[in-house]
């Protein structure tokens, strides 16, 4: 019988006389006996779960073990910063947009008290947040501006940029028709990398890509502000487009040369009178249906 088996049977108190003699002959017999005696005399200290918990509870509250999720507070800070940045970005890039419908006009007061009167079927866009450092609007359509004095004021259109410091002027930008008229102060018009300065009463006009010169006019405001559209040597097709913008009707033509020039005006509040104002000077006739007008030669 080997050593391990003898020790096991001794621990179980199951040795016979022969095995007992063999166990006593082991080289470490004395050490095993002393160890056994020491273990029998060993007594564990008394231990109370309740009293021990009470003594260590304050430490558990004030000193928490280091969390393996130490990065969570950083994520919260990052989330707050991200939200703040998003709000800032949203407010600083959010534009104010004003639209007018057919036969509708609207007045807009800008952050510096500048006033913009929008003609029908027009759109004005600007950013109020950055207005103090960047007085800039985008225009699609027609508008009359009364600009408060201050830093440079820009009107951006698809056909050019109009720049002023403080003045009154009208900008019209519709389908191959770009026109700027100065009524007060000085107006700089940038078109195709060229800048033209307008004095009061002068107009810059591009029709079908061609620059047209105009004589000085004495009017103080555009006629459309007073319910009338006026034209001076303007092709009939642009008169028809403006007619459609002021009346919710579709104008068609029959055997007409719409490049013919028209000088005159039409009212915005009387359809028959407006049609007569356009048709009579050009020797045209017209007929009306529910939502359309037909123009033709007499």
KOLTI-308812 format. One record per residue (C-alpha): residue in three letters; z, y, x. Coordinates in pm, whole numbers, plus 32768, in hexadecimal, padded with zeros to 4 digits. Layout:
ALAZYX;...
END
This chain:
UNK800080008000;UNK7FA1814D808F;UNK8078828180B6;UNK800083407F81;UNK804382167E9C;UNK81A181E67F2A;UNK81F983557EF7;UNK8172834F7D93;UNK823C82177D39;UNK836F82B17DDD;UNK834A83EB7D0B;UNK832E830E7BD9;UNK8466824A7C53;UNK839D810A7C43;UNK83BE80737DA4;UNK842C7F0A7DD6;UNK84FF7EA17F02;UNK83D47E587FE1;UNK83277F9D7F82;UNK846880607FAF;UNK84897FDA8115;UNK831E80398157;UNK8355819780C8;UNK848381CF81AA;UNK83AF817082D8;UNK82BE8296829C;UNK82B0839383BB;UNK82F984BE82D7;UNK83FD84078206;UNK851484FE826C;UNK843C862F8211;UNK83E7859D80BB;UNK8557855E8071;UNK85BE86C180DC;UNK84A7875C8008;UNK8512868F7EDE;UNK867986FF7F07;UNK8614886C7F22;UNK853F885D7DEA;UNK865A87BF7D24;UNK874388DC7D88;UNK864089EC7D36;UNK86858AB67BF9;UNK85908BBC7B71;UNK86268D0D7B18;UNK86608D5779A8;UNK85368E11790A;UNK852D8ED677C2;UNK83D58F2D7739;UNK845790417653;UNK852890F87755;UNK841A90DE785E;UNK8310916E7771;UNK83F292937718;UNK842292E87886;UNK82B192E478DE;UNK8225937C7799;UNK823C94EA7813;UNK8179948C7948;UNK807093E4787B;UNK8041952477AE;UNK8034961A78CD;UNK7F7D954579C9;UNK7E5794907938;UNK7DA0939B7A10;UNK7C5394187A93;UNK7B4493CB7997;UNK7A0B931B7A00;UNK795B94147919;UNK79B3953F79F2;UNK785E95D679B8;UNK789096077840;UNK79299766785F;UNK77FD97CB7931;UNK7714974C7823;UNK77CA98207721;UNK77A5995777FC;UNK7635990A7832;UNK760398E176BB;UNK76A79A327674;UNK75CE9ADA777C;UNK74979A3376F1;UNK74E59AA97590;UNK752A9C09760D;UNK73E59C1076D0;UNK73269B8C75A3;UNK73B59C9C74C3;UNK73629DA675C7;UNK72029D2275F8;UNK71CA9D0B747F;UNK72429E6D7437;UNK718A9F0A755A;UNK703F9E627508;UNK70559E78738F;UNK6F509F6F730D;UNK6F52A03A71CF;UNK6E11A007710D;UNK6D9CA0DD6FE9;UNK6C6BA07E6F19;UNK6BB4A12F6E02;UNK6ADFA0856CFD;UNK6996A0F16C63;UNK69BDA2416BB1;UNK6B1BA2686C44;UNK6BABA36A6D35;UNK6CFCA36E6DE1;UNK6DCFA4586EB5;UNK6E94A3D76FE0;UNK6FA5A490709E;UNK6FC0A41E7207;UNK7109A41472CD;UNK70CCA5707364;UNK7081A607720A;UNK6F0AA5FF7246;UNK6E51A5C970FE;UNK6D2BA4DF70C6;UNK6C61A4E36F84;UNK6BA3A39E6F5A;UNK6A5EA3986E9C;UNK69FCA26C6DC6;UNK69CFA1136E5F;UNK6A74A16F6FA9;UNK6B7EA0DA708A;UNK6C76A18D716D;UNK6D51A0CF7266;UNK6E62A154734F;UNK6FA2A0EC7400;UNK70CCA1C3739D;UNK71B9A12C74A2;UNK70F3A1AB75CC;UNK7080A2EC7527;UNK7141A3E47601;UNK708EA371773B;UNK6F45A30276A5;UNK6EB5A3C6757F;UNK6D9AA2DC7525;UNK6CFCA26073E2;UNK6BDFA1747392;UNK6AEFA1D77280;UNK69EDA11671C0;UNK6950A1F770B8;UNK6988A36B7088;UNK6AB9A44A70AC;UNK6B18A5B770CE;UNK6C29A60271CF;UNK6D24A71C71EA;UNK6DC0A6D1733A;UNK6F12A76173A0;UNK6F17A80174F8;UNK6F92A7277612;UNK6F09A62376FF;UNK6DA5A5A876EB;UNK6D48A510759B;UNK6C37A4037595;UNK6B6EA37D7473;UNK6ACBA23874DA;UNK6998A1B97420;UNK6891A0B17465;UNK679AA1C374C6;UNK6870A2AC7597;UNK69C0A34C75DE;UNK6A26A4A3755B;UNK6B33A5587626;UNK6BF2A69575CE;UNK6D3BA7467619;UNK6D78A7E774C7;UNK6C67A83F73D1;UNK6BB0A7EB728E;UNK6A7DA70E728A;UNK69C4A60671C3;UNK6953A4B27245;UNK685BA3D47191;UNK67FCA27D7216;UNK6736A19A7131;UNK6616A0A87173;UNK6549A1567284;UNK65CCA2A97212;UNK66BFA35D72FA;UNK6716A4C872B6;UNK6827A5B07336;UNK6852A71472B6;UNK6949A80D734D;UNK69EDA904725F;UNK6AF8A9977342;UNK6B49A98E74B6;UNK6A7BA8B775A2;UNK6A0FA74E757B;UNK6994A66A7691;UNK68B3A54A762A;UNK6875A42D771D;UNK6741A35E76CE;UNK6687A27477BC;UNK6752A2F478E6;UNK66F2A45D7899;UNK67E8A562781C;UNK677EA681773A;UNK6865A7A276DD;UNK684BA831757E;UNK68B8A98C7517;UNK6916A9E573B0;UNK67F6A9B572BD;UNK672AA8CF739E;UNK66D3A764735B;UNK6685A63B7436;UNK65B0A53C737D;UNK6515A3ED73D8;UNK6428A34F72DB;UNK638AA1FE732A;UNK63DFA2337499;UNK6339A38A74A8;UNK63FBA4C674FA;UNK63B2A5DF7404;UNK6406A74E743C;UNK6497A81A7320;UNK64B2A98C72DB;UNK6605AA2F72C3;UNK66A4AA1E716C;UNK679FAB0A70D0;UNK6862AA156FF5;UNK69D3A9EB7041;UNK69F5A8836FCA;UNK6911A75D6F78;UNK6891A7646E12;UNK690CA6066DBF;UNK6A73A6896DBE;UNK6A0FA74D6C88;UNK695DA6316BD3;UNK67FDA65E6C56;UNK6728A5B86D63;UNK6638A6A26E19;UNK6514A64E6EFC;UNK642BA7136FDC;UNK62E8A665703F;UNK6380A509701E;UNK62ABA3D26FD6;UNK62BFA3606E6C;UNK634EA20A6ECB;UNK648FA2B16F48;UNK64A4A3846E0C;UNK648CA2426D40;UNK659FA19D6E10;UNK6685A2C46DD6;UNK662EA2C06C63;UNK669DA1536C54;UNK67E1A1AE6D08;UNK6836A2B76C03;UNK67C9A1F46ACF;UNK680FA0836A9C;UNK669DA0386A6B;UNK65859F8F6B29;UNK6450A0696B63;UNK63019FBD6B90;UNK61B0A05B6BD3;UNK604DA00C6B68;UNK5F22A0776C3B;UNK5FEDA1836CEA;UNK5FEBA1F96E51;UNK6161A20F6E92;UNK6125A2C06FDE;UNK60C4A3FC6F1F;UNK61ADA51B6F73;UNK6291A5A76E6A;UNK6342A6F76E67;UNK6434A7356D4D;UNK656FA6AA6CB3;UNK65F7A5DB6B94;UNK6740A5E66AD7;UNK683FA4CA6AD6;UNK68B0A4EB696E;UNK6772A4EE689A;UNK6681A3CD68C8;UNK6555A45D680D;UNK6575A5AE68B6;UNK6591A5036A09;UNK6459A43269C9;UNK6395A565695D;UNK6406A6226A94;UNK636DA5146B70;UNK623DA4AC6AA6;UNK61AFA5FB6A36;UNK6180A69A6B92;UNK60C6A55E6C04;UNK5FFBA5366AC3;UNK60A0A3EC6A6F;UNK6107A348692A;UNK622AA26268EB;UNK62A5A16067F3;UNK6407A0DF67BE;UNK648C9F87676D;UNK65F49F0E675F;UNK66459F1668D4;UNK65069F8A697B;UNK640FA0A86998;UNK6299A08A69D6;UNK61EEA1AB6A8A;UNK6072A1BE6A88;UNK5F56A2B36A9E;UNK5EF4A3676961;
END
